Amino acid sequence: MRKRRGDRSPEEMGPPNGFALLPWLLMGMGALSNLIRGETPNPWIGALGLLAFNSLYVTIVFRAFDRTRREAPATWWLLAAITAVTLALAIAYGGPYLLFFPLLGLAVGSVVRGRMLGRVVLPLCVVAGTVSGLRDGWAAINVAYGTFISAMVTAAVLTLSETVKELRATREQLARTAVEKERLRFSRDLHDLLGHTLSVIVVKSEAARRLAPRDLDAALSQITDIESVGRQALTEIREAVTGYREVPLAAELDRARDALSSAGIEPVVRRSGPPLEPQTEALLGWVVRECATNAVRHSRATRCEIELGGTPERVRLTVTDNGRGAGEGTPGSGLKGLRERVEAAGGTLESGPGPRGGYRVTAELPVEATTTELAGGAAGALGL
């Protein structure tokens, strides 16, 4: 069912524009009526003044809804011109022509903002009251009040409308940022989860194939491990989808040791230092996983050392292999994504050739990392 016009929300109706201020020109109908009935002296001058006022008013109110045009010097010159026309008509004719002062207030309120508004409106009201009092007596002093109200209310309403528009744009930008952030988290999680899991499955499958002809029990053990790894991967992917994956660092170290051993790489794990926050452990666990995966897939190493230690303030994780390493030459690599997350948590991640050959990755983090980047438990790269 279609909504009636009155039932639509302000967002559906759109922001105000210059057309909203045009009906107020009807306040000048009294002056036009006097002009048509011949009650205005020098009617051609009065007609030209009326045409000039209306033309300037329409131009100004339409420029007022474009911030760039509103703040341009040309708009202020137009305000000066309409002020001069209003003063000339009011002083020359008085009566209904005094109502052009409130219309001038509308034009001023549509253009002027902030502290400048009071500096412009108050002198304008004084002038409107003085001219009205001198021309038609003190009974016309309410023209000054009408001028003040029209300017201030117009400025307040349009300022509020602009603020709502900016807030709406900010809300949409925040929503887009949240979506992009969640996409990035999910892509990083999938990269590390699937990259590591598939690497382990491939390594164990190759081991099972080699062992099957001579040691069936050992081959079956490898197949059992493959099943366990697959089931664990399903659980981790479900947790990654919901954003609540946090694996203890000890578990990641055990998995890395198992994956390295299955690939024929001797694992050496050393751990010391103070207890860590769960978020810090989760991020270091991702570093261990990525480094172990790279060692299995790319390094051709025979030995991989994982050392965790540090001070009461900072913890350091160093992973070194004696192979050729898995560098960061390709965009979107896992180490690049890890570096972004570690730096967001107040730490550093460095990678490159080791002092005695091979490849080394060193990550340092505060012992108590509280950044929201860790809350999702995700790290790694944008793609495989």
N, C-alpha and C positions, 0 to 999 in steps of 0.2 A: 504494500500500500504506500502511495506517495505521501510524503510529509507536506503539510501546509507550510507556507512561508513563515508564519509566526511560530511554528514548531521547530524550526531549524536552529541549531546551536550557532554561537558566534563564529566558531571555526568553520562551519559549513557555509555561512553567509559571507565569509571573507573579511578582510580588513576594510575600514572606512576609506573613502576617497573624496576627491573634490566635489562630487555630485551631492554629498551629504550637506554641504554648506551653501548650495545654490538656492534652496527654498527661502533662505533668510532674505534674499533680495526683494521679497514681497513687502518688506518693511518700507521700501522706497516707492510703493504704489501711491502713497499720498502725494509725494512730490510729482509723480507722473500725472496724477489726476489734476493737480493744480495747473500743470503745464498744458494739458489738453483743454481745460476750461478757460484758458487765457488769464489765469489769476497770477501768473508769474511775470514780473517785469523783465523786459529783454528776453523773450522766450527762446530766441536762438542761442543765447549764451547759456541759459538754463538747460536747454536740450543737449548742447555740447558737453556741459558739465555732467549731466546725468549719464550720457553715453560714455564719457571718459571714466566716471566712477565705476560703472558696471563692468566695463572692459578690464580695468585694472583689478577689480575685485575677483573676477573670474580667473584671470591669469594668475594672481597671487595664490588663491586657494588650491588651484591645481598644481602649482609648483610646490606647495607646502607638503605634499604627500610623497615627494621624492627628496630624500635627505640631501643628495648632492645639489640639486637645483634649489632647495630651500636655503641652504647655507651659502649659496653663491652671492657675490656682490650685487648682481643684477636684481635679485629679489629684494634686497634692501633699498635699492634705488626705486623699485616699484612701490614699496611701502612709503617711501618719502613722497612719491608722486601722488599716491592716493590720499595721503594725509593733507597735502597741499590742496587738492581738489575738494576734499571734505571741508576744510577750513574756509575756502573761498565760497562754497555754496551755503554753508551755515551762516557765515557773516553777511553774505549778500541777501539771502532770502529768509533765513530762520524758519519757523513753523515746522512743516513736515521734513524739511531738509536737515533739521537737527538730528533726525533719526539715522542719518548716515554715520554719526559718531559710533553708535553700537555696532553698525556694520563694519566700521573701521576697526573696532575692538575685535570682532570675529577674525578679520584678516590678520591683525597683529597676533592674536592668540594662536592662529594656525601656523605662524612662522617662528615666533620668538620662543625660546626655551630657557630653562635654568634661571640663574640670577639676573640675566639681562631682561627677563620678563618684567620684573618689578620696576626696573630703571626706565623701561619704556612705557608701561601701562600707567603708572602713577602720574607722570607729567601729562600724558594724554588725557587722563580723567580731569585733571585740573584745568586744562585748556578747554575741554568739552563743557565742564561746568561753568567756566567763566564766560565763554561765548554764548551758551544757552541763557545764562542769567542776564547778560547784557542785551541779548536780542529779544527774548520773550519773557523776561522777568524771572523771579525766583521760582515760579511754578514749574519752570522747565529744568530745574536743577537735577531732577531725577534722571536726565539724560546722562549725566556723569556716572550715576550709579549703574545704569544700563550698560554703559561702555565698560566699566570695571568688571561687571559680572560676565558679560559676553567674552571679554578677553581672557579672564582667568579660567572660566569653565571650559572654554574651547581648548586652551593650552593644557589643562589638567586631563581632559578626556583624550586628547590626541597623544599626550605623553604616556598615559596609561595604556592606550592601544599599542603604541610602539613598544612599550615594555613587555606586554603580553606577546607580541610578535617575536621579540628577541628571545623570550623565555621558551616559546614554542620551538623556535629554530634550535636553541640550545638543547632542549629535550630530544629533538629528533637526532641531533648530532651525537648526544650521549648514547641514544639507543643504537645508532649505527656503530659507534665505537665499541659498545658492549658486544654486539654481534660479531664484529671483526675480531675482538679479543677472544671470544669463545671459539671461533673458527680456528684461530691460531693455536689456542691451547689444544683443541681436539686434533689438529693436524700434527702437532708435535708429539702428542701422546701416541697417536697411531704409528708415527714413524718409529719411535723408540720401541713400542710394544711389538709391532710386527717385524721390524728389522731384527731385533734381538731374538724373538721367538722363532722366526723362520730360519735364522742362522743356526740356532741350536738344533732345530729339527733336521736341517740339512746335514749338519755335522754328525748327529747321532744316526741318521739314516745311512750315511756313508760308513760309519763304524759298524752298524748292524750288517750291512752288505759284506764288508770285509770279514767279519767274524762268523757269518752264517756257515760257510763251508767247513770250518774247523772247530768252532765252539758254538753250538746252537744255544746253550744256556746263556752265554754272554750276549749273543745276538738278541735273544728274547728280552734280556735285561735292558738293552738299549731301546728296544721297541716299547717296553713298558715305560721307560723314561720319556719317549716321544709322546705317548698317550698322556702322561702326567703333565708334560709341558703344554700340550694342546689344551687340556682342560684348564690349566692355570691361565693360559692366554685368553680363553673365553671369559673367565671371571674378570681378568684385568681390563679387557675391552669394555665389558659392561660398566665397570667402575670408571673408566675413562669417559664414557658417554655421559655419566652423571656428574663427573668432575670431582669424585671423592676418592681417587686412588692415592693411597699412601702406604707404601711398602717399607718396612723397617730396613735400615741400612744393612743390618746383619743378614737379612734374607737375601738382599741383592748381592752381598759379598759371597754367600754360599752358592748362589746361582752362577755368578761369574766364575767362581772356582770350578764348578761342574762343567760349564760351557768350555772353558779353556782346556780342562783336562780331556774332554771328549775330542777336542780339535788337535790334541797332541802337543799342547802348549803347557809347560810347567807353571802352575800358579804359585805365587808366593804372596801371602797376605799378612800384613802386620797392622795391628790396630792399637792405639793408645790415646791418651788425652781424656778430657772431661766428658761427661754425658752431654748429649746434644738434644736440642728441641726437635720434636717430630718433623716440623717443616724443613729444618736444616738437614736432618737425616734423609728426608724424601728427595731433596734436591741433589745431595751427594750420591744417593742411590742411583739417580738418573745418570750422573756422571760416570759412575762405575759401570752401569749397564752399557752406555754408549761406547766407553773405552774397550770393554770386553768384546762387544760386538765388532768393533773396528779391528781389534786384534785377531779375532777369529776369521773375519771375512777378507782382510786386506794385508795384514802385516807380514805373514809368512814367518812369524816369530816362533822360537822354541821356548821362550821364557817370558813371563809377564809378572811384574812386581806391583802390588797394590799396597800403598802405605798410607795410613791415616793417623794423624797426630796433630799437635798444635799447642796453643797456650790457652789459659782460661778465657781469653777474649776472642781468639780466632782459631779456626780449625783448618787444617791443610790436608788435602787429598792429592797424592801423587801416584800416577799410573805410568809405568815405564815398561816397554817391551824391547827386545833385542832384534826386532825385525825392521822392515823398511817404513813402518808406520802407515797410518791412513790420514793423509793430510786434509787440508781444508780448501783444496784448490777449486772445488766445484761449488757454485753458489747453492745455498740452501742446505749445506752439509749439517750433520748432527751437531758437530762441535760449535758451529756458528750459532745455532739456536741455543745451545747450552750456555755459551758465553753471554748472550743477551739476558737469559734468566739469572745467571749468577751475578752479573753486574746490577740487574734490577734489585737483587737481594742485598746489595752492598758489598759484594765480593769481587773477585777477579778470577779469570780462567786464562791460562797460557798454554800453548801447545807448540811443539816443534821438535827438532832433533835433540836427542839427549846428549849429555856431555861425553858419554862413551859410546856414542852411536845409538841406533835404535830410535825410538820415538817416545816422547814424554808429554803427559798432560798433567798440569798442576792447577788445582782449584782451591781457592781460599774463600772462606765465608766467616761472618760473625757467628759466634757460638749461639747467640740468641737472635735469629733472623725473624723479623716480624712482618716483612713486606707482604702485601697481598698477592704479589706475583707467585708466592709459594703456595698459596691456598689451594690452587687448582691441582697441585701435585704434578704439573706437566713441565716437561723440558724437552730439548732436542731440536730437531730441524723441521723445516716446512714440508719436506718431501723426501722420498727414498732416493 
